[in-house]
Amino acid sequence: MTNSTLNRFFGGSPGPVILRLVGLSVVVGIVLSALNLHPRQILIYLRNFVQHIYYMGFDAIHWAVEYFLLGALIVIPIWIIIRLLKLGRNEP
């Protein structure tokens, strides 16, 4: 990578940007520690959140399939009867 590419990627000179990120990370770490939040807890909360969203998605699919099957029990036989009746009339 050229120097201009690195500057564009980092949003400035890489050295000072990395130092600012390290300093900001320390400050955020102190605040999170004061709030009694630790990295493992945050990862567990994040994993539980993603898992909850995942299960909600499958619940929505289950809900949709259940209603589809319920409706299909009525719609499909009626459609078949209508098609058979139209077949008997010999309409083009």
C-alpha positions as CSV (number, residue, x, y, z in Angstrom):
1,M,0.0,0.0,0.0
2,T,1.2,3.5,-0.8
3,N,1.3,6.2,1.8
4,S,-1.6,8.1,0.3
5,T,-3.7,4.9,0.3
6,L,-2.9,4.4,4.0
7,N,-3.8,8.0,4.8
8,R,-7.1,7.6,2.9
9,F,-7.9,4.3,4.7
10,F,-7.1,5.7,8.2
11,G,-8.5,9.1,7.6
12,G,-5.2,10.7,8.3
13,S,-1.6,9.7,9.1
14,P,-1.7,6.1,10.5
15,G,0.4,6.8,13.6
16,P,-1.7,9.6,15.2
17,V,-4.9,7.8,14.2
18,I,-3.8,4.6,16.0
19,L,-2.8,6.6,19.1
20,R,-6.2,8.3,19.2
21,L,-7.9,5.0,18.8
22,V,-5.8,3.5,21.7
23,G,-6.6,6.5,23.9
24,L,-10.3,6.4,23.1
25,S,-10.3,2.7,23.8
26,V,-8.8,3.2,27.2
27,V,-11.3,5.9,28.1
28,V,-14.3,3.8,27.0
29,G,-12.8,0.8,28.9
30,I,-12.7,2.9,32.1
31,V,-16.3,4.0,31.6
32,L,-17.5,0.5,30.9
33,S,-15.6,-0.8,34.0
34,A,-17.2,1.9,36.1
35,L,-20.6,0.7,34.8
36,N,-19.6,-2.8,35.9
37,L,-19.6,-4.1,32.3
38,H,-17.0,-6.5,31.2
39,P,-16.1,-7.8,27.7
40,R,-17.4,-11.3,28.4
41,Q,-20.8,-9.9,29.5
42,I,-21.1,-7.7,26.4
43,L,-20.3,-10.7,24.2
44,I,-22.9,-12.8,26.0
45,Y,-25.5,-10.0,25.7
46,L,-24.7,-9.7,22.0
47,R,-24.9,-13.4,21.4
48,N,-28.2,-13.6,23.2
49,F,-29.5,-10.7,21.2
50,V,-28.5,-12.3,17.9
51,Q,-30.0,-15.6,19.0
52,H,-33.3,-13.9,20.0
53,I,-33.5,-12.2,16.6
54,Y,-32.7,-15.5,14.9
55,Y,-35.5,-17.4,16.7
56,M,-37.9,-14.5,16.1
57,G,-37.2,-14.9,12.4
58,F,-38.0,-18.7,12.5
59,D,-41.1,-18.0,14.6
60,A,-42.3,-15.6,11.8
61,I,-41.6,-18.3,9.2
62,H,-43.5,-20.9,11.3
63,W,-46.4,-18.5,11.7
64,A,-46.6,-17.8,8.0
65,V,-46.4,-21.5,7.0
66,E,-49.1,-22.4,9.6
67,Y,-51.5,-19.8,8.2
68,F,-50.6,-20.8,4.6
69,L,-51.5,-24.4,5.3
70,L,-54.7,-23.4,7.1
71,G,-55.8,-21.3,4.1
72,A,-54.6,-23.9,1.6
73,L,-57.0,-26.5,3.1
74,I,-59.9,-24.3,1.9
75,V,-58.5,-22.6,-1.2
76,I,-56.9,-25.5,-3.0
77,P,-59.9,-27.8,-3.0
78,I,-62.2,-24.9,-4.1
79,W,-59.8,-24.1,-6.9
80,I,-59.7,-27.8,-8.0
81,I,-63.5,-28.0,-8.0
82,I,-63.8,-24.8,-10.1
83,R,-61.2,-26.0,-12.6
84,L,-63.0,-29.4,-12.9
85,L,-66.3,-27.6,-13.5
86,K,-64.8,-25.4,-16.2
87,L,-63.3,-28.4,-17.8
88,G,-66.7,-30.0,-18.1
89,R,-68.1,-27.0,-20.0
90,N,-65.5,-27.3,-22.8
91,E,-64.7,-23.5,-22.7
92,P,-61.6,-22.4,-24.5
